[in-house]
Amino acid sequence: MSSSTYQVVAFWDEEASVWVATSDDVPGLVTEAETIEVLSQKLHVMIPELLVLNQVIPENHHEPIAFKLTSERQEQIKVAS
């Protein structure tokens, strides 16, 4: 799977006020951040570490790793009367 794009899904946790990311493609990936930009930065570090740790890719892997971050956020808007 090292030549494919790893899918990561993020959703907004309204109660905690953070983005939460998980992935079926990256074993053990669960992380959160206050902004989607910070979340993406964390994923740049965590994804390769977890892929090596879980022996999905070898430790000496030097090819770029692609991931697709899909985010979902639902909000409610109060209509002024």
DSSP file (Angstrom, degrees, kcal/mol; ACC not computed):
  #  RESIDUE AA STRUCTURE BP1 BP2  ACC     N-H-->O    O-->H-N    N-H-->O    O-->H-N    TCO  KAPPA ALPHA  PHI   PSI    X-CA   Y-CA   Z-CA
    1    1 A M    >         0   0    0      0, 0.0     3,-1.7     0, 0.0    56,-0.1   0.000 360.0 360.0 360.0  -0.8    0.0    0.0    0.0
    2    2 A S  T 3   +     0   0    0      1,-0.3    64,-0.3    54,-0.2     4,-0.1   0.719 360.0  51.4 -64.8 -21.5    3.0    2.3    0.1
    3    3 A S  T 3  S+     0   0    0     62,-0.1    -1,-0.3     2,-0.1     2,-0.1   0.438  99.6  81.1 -94.7   1.2    2.4    3.7   -3.4
    4    4 A S  S <  S-     0   0    0     -3,-1.7    62,-0.6     1,-0.0     2,-0.5  -0.412  88.2 -96.4 -98.6 177.3   -1.3    4.6   -2.7
    5    5 A T  E     -a   66   0A   0     -2,-0.1     2,-0.4    60,-0.1    62,-0.3  -0.839  33.6-134.7 -96.9 126.2   -2.9    7.5   -1.0
    6    6 A Y  E     -a   67   0A   0     60,-2.9    62,-2.7    -2,-0.5     2,-0.4  -0.661  18.6-134.4 -82.2 130.9   -3.8    7.0    2.6
    7    7 A Q  E     -a   68   0A   0     -2,-0.4    18,-0.7    60,-0.2     2,-0.4  -0.736  24.0-178.5 -91.2 129.4   -7.3    8.2    3.5
    8    8 A V  E     -a   69   0A   0     60,-2.9    62,-2.8    -2,-0.4     2,-0.4  -0.993   9.6-157.6-127.5 134.3   -7.8   10.3    6.6
    9    9 A V  E     -aB  70  22A   0     13,-2.7    13,-2.3    -2,-0.4     2,-0.4  -0.935   7.8-170.5-115.0 133.6  -11.1   11.6    7.8
   10   10 A A  E     -aB  71  21A   0     60,-3.2    62,-1.8    -2,-0.4     2,-0.3  -0.960   3.1-176.5-122.8 141.6  -11.5   14.6   10.2
   11   11 A F  E     -aB  72  20A   0      9,-2.2     9,-2.7    -2,-0.4     2,-0.6  -0.971  30.2-111.7-133.9 153.3  -14.6   15.8   11.9
   12   12 A W  E     - B   0  19A   0     60,-1.6     2,-1.0    -2,-0.3     7,-0.2  -0.726  20.8-151.9 -85.6 121.9  -15.3   18.8   14.1
   13   13 A D  E  >> - B   0  18A   0      5,-3.2     4,-1.8    -2,-0.6     5,-1.3  -0.827   9.7-169.3 -94.3 100.8  -16.0   17.9   17.7
   14   14 A E  T  45S+     0   0    0     -2,-1.0    -1,-0.2     1,-0.2     5,-0.0   0.878  81.9  53.0 -59.8 -42.0  -18.2   20.8   18.8
   15   15 A E  T  45S+     0   0    0      1,-0.2    -1,-0.2    -3,-0.1    -2,-0.0   0.902 120.3  31.7 -64.3 -42.4  -18.1   19.9   22.5
   16   16 A A  T  45S-     0   0    0      2,-0.2    -1,-0.2    -3,-0.1    -2,-0.2   0.583 101.2-132.2 -91.0 -11.5  -14.3   19.8   22.7
   17   17 A S  T  <5 +     0   0    0     -4,-1.8     2,-0.3     1,-0.2    -3,-0.2   0.917  66.7 112.4  57.2  48.0  -13.8   22.5   20.0
   18   18 A V  E   <S-B   13   0A   0     -5,-1.3    -5,-3.2    -7,-0.0     2,-0.4  -0.973  70.8-114.3-142.2 156.6  -11.2   20.4   18.1
   19   19 A W  E     -BC  12  33A   0     14,-3.7    14,-1.9    -2,-0.3     2,-0.5  -0.788  31.3-156.5 -85.6 135.0  -10.8   18.6   14.8
   20   20 A V  E     -BC  11  32A   0     -9,-2.7    -9,-2.2    -2,-0.4     2,-0.4  -0.969   6.8-163.6-117.2 127.3  -10.5   14.8   15.3
   21   21 A A  E     +BC  10  31A   0     10,-3.0    10,-1.8    -2,-0.5     2,-0.3  -0.910  14.2 164.2-114.7 139.1   -8.7   12.7   12.7
   22   22 A T  E     -BC   9  30A   0    -13,-2.3   -13,-2.7    -2,-0.4     2,-0.3  -0.914  13.3-162.0-140.1 167.1   -8.9    9.0   12.2
   23   23 A S        -     0   0    0      6,-0.8     6,-0.4    -2,-0.3     5,-0.2  -0.957  24.5-159.7-155.9 135.3   -8.0    6.6    9.4
   24   24 A D  S    S+     0   0    0     -2,-0.3   -16,-0.1   -17,-0.3    -1,-0.1   0.693 101.7  54.8 -79.1 -21.0   -8.8    3.0    8.5
   25   25 A D  S    S+     0   0    0    -18,-0.7    -1,-0.2     1,-0.2   -17,-0.1   0.726 104.0  54.5 -84.3 -24.2   -5.6    3.1    6.3
   26   26 A V  S >  S-     0   0    0    -19,-0.3     3,-2.0     3,-0.1    -3,-0.3  -0.893  89.7-132.1-115.9 100.8   -3.2    4.1    9.0
   27   27 A P  T 3  S+     0   0    0      0, 0.0    27,-0.1     0, 0.0    -3,-0.1  -0.237  86.6   9.1 -56.4 130.6   -3.4    1.7   12.0
   28   28 A G  T 3  S+     0   0    0      1,-0.2     2,-0.7    -5,-0.2    -4,-0.1   0.463  85.0 149.8  83.7   1.8   -3.7    3.5   15.3
   29   29 A L    <   +     0   0    0     -3,-2.0    -6,-0.8    -6,-0.4     2,-0.3  -0.600   7.7 136.6 -78.3 112.5   -4.2    7.0   13.9
   30   30 A V  E     +C   22   0A   0     -2,-0.7     2,-0.3    -8,-0.2    -8,-0.2  -0.887  20.3 143.1-149.4 120.2   -6.3    9.1   16.2
   31   31 A T  E     -C   21   0A   0    -10,-1.8   -10,-3.0    -2,-0.3     2,-0.3  -0.964  26.7-153.0-152.3 166.9   -5.3   12.7   16.9
   32   32 A E  E     +C   20   0A   0     -2,-0.3     2,-0.3   -12,-0.2   -12,-0.2  -0.967  10.8 174.6-143.9 158.7   -6.9   16.1   17.4
   33   33 A A  E     -C   19   0A   0    -14,-1.9   -14,-3.7    -2,-0.3     6,-0.1  -0.979  39.4-118.0-159.7 158.0   -6.1   19.8   16.9
   34   34 A E  S    S+     0   0    0     -2,-0.3     2,-0.3   -16,-0.2    -1,-0.1   0.762  99.4  32.4 -73.9 -25.2   -7.8   23.2   17.3
   35   35 A T  S  > S-     0   0    0    -16,-0.1     4,-2.0     1,-0.1     5,-0.1  -0.918  77.2-124.1-129.3 158.5   -7.4   24.0   13.6
   36   36 A I  H  > S+     0   0    0     -2,-0.3     4,-2.2     1,-0.2     5,-0.1   0.819 112.7  56.8 -68.3 -30.1   -7.3   22.0   10.4
   37   37 A E  H  > S+     0   0    0      2,-0.2     4,-1.9     1,-0.2    -1,-0.2   0.924 108.8  44.2 -67.2 -44.9   -3.9   23.4    9.6
   38   38 A V  H  > S+     0   0    0      2,-0.2     4,-2.2     1,-0.2    -2,-0.2   0.878 111.7  55.0 -66.6 -37.3   -2.4   22.2   12.8
   39   39 A L  H  X S+     0   0    0     -4,-2.0     4,-2.1     1,-0.2    -2,-0.2   0.927 107.0  50.0 -60.3 -45.0   -4.1   18.9   12.4
   40   40 A S  H  X S+     0   0    0     -4,-2.2     4,-1.7     1,-0.2    -1,-0.2   0.897 108.8  52.0 -61.0 -41.8   -2.5   18.6    8.9
   41   41 A Q  H  X S+     0   0    0     -4,-1.9     4,-0.8     1,-0.2    -1,-0.2   0.908 109.2  50.2 -61.1 -42.4    0.9   19.4   10.4
   42   42 A K  H >X S+     0   0    0     -4,-2.2     4,-2.9     1,-0.2     3,-0.7   0.881 107.3  54.6 -62.9 -38.0    0.5   16.7   13.0
   43   43 A L  H 3X S+     0   0    0     -4,-2.1     4,-2.3     1,-0.2    -1,-0.2   0.844  98.3  62.6 -66.1 -33.5   -0.5   14.2   10.3
   44   44 A H  H 3< S+     0   0    0     -4,-1.7    -1,-0.2     1,-0.2    -2,-0.2   0.818 115.0  33.7 -60.5 -29.9    2.7   14.9    8.4
   45   45 A V  H <X S+     0   0    0     -4,-0.8     4,-1.4    -3,-0.7    -2,-0.2   0.876 120.9  46.3 -89.3 -45.9    4.6   13.5   11.5
   46   46 A M  H  X S+     0   0    0     -4,-2.9     4,-3.0     1,-0.2     5,-0.3   0.878 102.7  60.3 -71.1 -40.5    2.3   10.8   12.7
   47   47 A I  H  X S+     0   0    0     -4,-2.3     4,-2.4     1,-0.2     5,-0.2   0.947 109.0  41.4 -58.9 -53.4    1.4    9.0    9.5
   48   48 A P  H  > S+     0   0    0      0, 0.0     4,-2.2     0, 0.0     5,-0.2   0.919 115.6  51.9 -61.0 -40.0    5.0    8.0    8.6
   49   49 A E  H  X S+     0   0    0     -4,-1.4     4,-2.6     1,-0.2    -2,-0.2   0.929 113.1  43.6 -60.2 -45.6    5.7    7.1   12.2
   50   50 A L  H  X S+     0   0    0     -4,-3.0     4,-2.3     2,-0.2     6,-0.2   0.864 111.1  54.1 -70.3 -35.8    2.6    4.9   12.5
   51   51 A L  H  <>S+     0   0    0     -4,-2.4     5,-2.9    -5,-0.3     6,-1.4   0.898 114.2  41.6 -65.5 -39.2    3.1    3.2    9.1
   52   52 A V  H ><5S+     0   0    0     -4,-2.2     3,-1.8    -5,-0.2    -2,-0.2   0.936 113.9  52.3 -70.2 -47.0    6.7    2.2   10.1
   53   53 A L  H 3<5S+     0   0    0     -4,-2.6    -2,-0.2     1,-0.3    -1,-0.2   0.865 113.5  44.0 -57.3 -38.8    5.6    1.2   13.7
   54   54 A N  T 3<5S-     0   0    0     -4,-2.3    -1,-0.3    -5,-0.2    -2,-0.2   0.263 113.7-118.6 -92.5  11.5    2.9   -1.0   12.3
   55   55 A Q  T < 5S+     0   0    0     -3,-1.8    -3,-0.2     2,-0.2    -2,-0.1   0.794  76.2 129.2  56.6  33.7    5.2   -2.4    9.6
   56   56 A V  S   <S+     0   0    0     -5,-2.9   -54,-0.2     1,-0.2    -4,-0.2   0.830  81.8  17.6 -80.2 -36.1    3.0   -1.1    6.7
   57   57 A I  S    S-     0   0    0     -6,-1.4    -1,-0.2    -9,-0.1    -2,-0.2  -0.935  96.3 -99.6-128.7 155.4    6.2    0.4    5.2
   58   58 A P    >   -     0   0    0      0, 0.0     3,-1.7     0, 0.0    -5,-0.1  -0.363  29.8-116.1 -73.5 156.6    9.8   -0.4    5.9
   59   59 A E  T 3  S+     0   0    0      1,-0.3    -7,-0.1    -7,-0.1    -6,-0.0   0.794 116.1  53.9 -61.8 -29.5   11.8    1.9    8.3
   60   60 A N  T 3  S+     0   0    0     -8,-0.1    -1,-0.3     2,-0.0     2,-0.2   0.111  76.7 141.5 -93.8  22.2   14.1    2.8    5.4
   61   61 A H    <   +     0   0    0     -3,-1.7    -4,-0.0     1,-0.1    -9,-0.0  -0.479  20.5 171.8 -66.0 125.7   11.2    4.0    3.2
   62   62 A H        +     0   0    0     -2,-0.2    -1,-0.1     2,-0.1     3,-0.1   0.452  39.9 103.7-119.0  -4.0   12.3    7.1    1.2
   63   63 A E  S    S-     0   0    0      1,-0.1    -2,-0.0     0, 0.0   -60,-0.0  -0.481  82.7 -93.3 -77.6 151.2    9.4    7.6   -1.2
   64   64 A P        -     0   0    0      0, 0.0     2,-0.5     0, 0.0    -1,-0.1  -0.303  35.2-136.9 -60.6 147.6    6.9   10.4   -0.5
   65   65 A I        -     0   0    0     -3,-0.1     2,-0.4   -60,-0.0   -60,-0.1  -0.943  16.3-152.8-109.4 124.1    3.8    9.3    1.4
   66   66 A A  E     +a    5   0A   0    -62,-0.6   -60,-2.9    -2,-0.5     2,-0.3  -0.793  16.0 176.0 -99.8 137.7    0.5   10.7    0.1
   67   67 A F  E     -a    6   0A   0     -2,-0.4     2,-0.5   -62,-0.3   -60,-0.2  -0.994  21.1-145.2-137.6 149.4   -2.6   11.2    2.2
   68   68 A K  E     -a    7   0A   0    -62,-2.7   -60,-2.9    -2,-0.3     2,-0.7  -0.959  12.6-156.8-113.9 119.8   -6.0   12.7    1.5
   69   69 A L  E     -a    8   0A   0     -2,-0.5     2,-0.5   -62,-0.2   -60,-0.2  -0.868   9.6-172.7-100.6 114.2   -7.5   14.6    4.4
   70   70 A T  E     -a    9   0A   0    -62,-2.8   -60,-3.2    -2,-0.7     2,-0.3  -0.922   8.2-164.5-107.0 126.3  -11.3   14.8    4.1
   71   71 A S  E     -a   10   0A   0     -2,-0.5     2,-0.4   -62,-0.2   -60,-0.2  -0.844   9.6-169.0-116.8 151.2  -13.0   17.1    6.7
   72   72 A E  E     +a   11   0A   0    -62,-1.8   -60,-1.6    -2,-0.3     2,-0.4  -0.997   8.9 170.8-138.2 130.3  -16.6   17.4    7.7
   73   73 A R        -     0   0    0     -2,-0.4     2,-0.5   -62,-0.2   -60,-0.1  -0.977  11.4-165.3-142.9 127.4  -18.1   20.1    9.9
   74   74 A Q        +     0   0    0     -2,-0.4     2,-0.3   -62,-0.2   -60,-0.1  -0.937  13.4 178.6-113.4 133.7  -21.8   20.6   10.6
   75   75 A E        -     0   0    0     -2,-0.5     2,-0.4     2,-0.0    -2,-0.0  -0.909  21.7-135.1-130.7 158.8  -23.0   23.9   12.1
   76   76 A Q        -     0   0    0     -2,-0.3     2,-0.5     2,-0.0    -2,-0.0  -0.929  14.6-153.1-113.4 140.6  -26.4   25.4   13.1
   77   77 A I        -     0   0    0     -2,-0.4     2,-0.5     2,-0.0    -2,-0.0  -0.953   9.8-140.6-115.0 127.0  -27.3   28.9   12.2
   78   78 A K        -     0   0    0     -2,-0.5     2,-0.5     1,-0.0    -2,-0.0  -0.745  18.5-135.3 -86.3 128.8  -29.8   30.8   14.4
   79   79 A V        -     0   0    0     -2,-0.5     2,-0.2     1,-0.0    -1,-0.0  -0.723  17.9-125.2 -87.4 125.6  -32.1   32.9   12.3
   80   80 A A              0   0    0     -2,-0.5    -1,-0.0     1,-0.1     0, 0.0  -0.471 360.0 360.0 -69.6 137.9  -32.6   36.4   13.7
   81   81 A S              0   0    0     -2,-0.2    -1,-0.1     0, 0.0    -2,-0.0   0.442 360.0 360.0-101.5 360.0  -36.3   37.2   14.2
